[in-house]
């Protein structure tokens, strides 16, 4: 009975996953449409930063493919050297036998028949010559096989060389596109900054971004009510046991004032090098993985019991909506998306949409920045 039920359970799971992705995808489109109508500059910034993330992801893949191709080429070259050495040995052995046969006379069987030896000895020697000739033929076959293998290895090595050259060209093109995209990003950020350079404008912008994030969490909660996370253990029981999503320096703490304004941080800001891996703090499902004003490329994980973890300002995002991730799985890389001037990870915890002080949930303390 259990085996019969498994396909149905699997089908239901796949159906649920498809529904989750479909509803999250609709939410992402609604968000894009809503802030596109309000702010064309932010729309342009979102497009550029999404493009930048894709280009950087492509470059990483191309680098990995090139490394694998170079490793295959090195192995092929070593295989060729091994085959050449084997061919050399076979040729030397065969040449020695041919020379011995020449010195002993080229008409071995005829000479043997014309000798006045005992017939029984004659038979034994004839069998010996038969075995010797078979051995020579086998050696010739091995030499031919080695030559054929060398031809194949040479062809494969040429193909790998062509692959490496193609990957180099693609990587160069992606890097050039990335340079252009980053220049465009700089111009878009400058235009945004000039638009909100006043203190009042900055506060209004922060409030708008906070409201957008709150609305996003509320909408995600509503979607996920129909697809609850079946956690293996209660997320609440993990309090004080979690590992930080990335190693770095604490630049802004929960509750701290944001730039001297009346707004305060609802999460923490962790300074780290660009491209540093961002890892899930606990098992959960990817509820959101897209661009959001103020947060840039944002990943939101649902952990059950109305708990969500947020990872913002990313350089690239590897997680996809609907995916399941385990604690320690990479979901993104540290960056400065969202028009930020500093490379850092924004990390937050929410329960029922309300910010939770994340520092109480982790084993270690983050080293404070100066």
Buried (B, 14 or more C-beta within 10 A) or exposed (E): EEEEEEEEEEEEEEEEBEBBBEBBEEBBEEBBEEBBEEBEBBBBBBBBBBBBBBBBBBBBBBEEBBEEBBEBBEBBEEBBEEBEEBBEEBBEBBEEBEEEBEEEEEEBEEEBEEEEEEEEEBEEBBEEEEEBBEEBEEBEEBBEBBEEBBEEBEEBBEBBBEBBEBBEEBBEEBBEBBEBBEEBBEEBBEBBBEEBEEEEEBBEBBEBBBEBBBEBBEBBBEBBEEBEBEBEEEBEEBEEEBBBBBBBBBBBBBEEEBEEEEBBBBBBBBBBEEEBBBBBBBBBBBBBBBBBBBBBBBBBBBBBBBBBBBBBBBBBBBBEBBBBBEBEBBBBBBBBBBBBEEBBBBBBBBBEBEBBBBBEBBEEEBEEEE
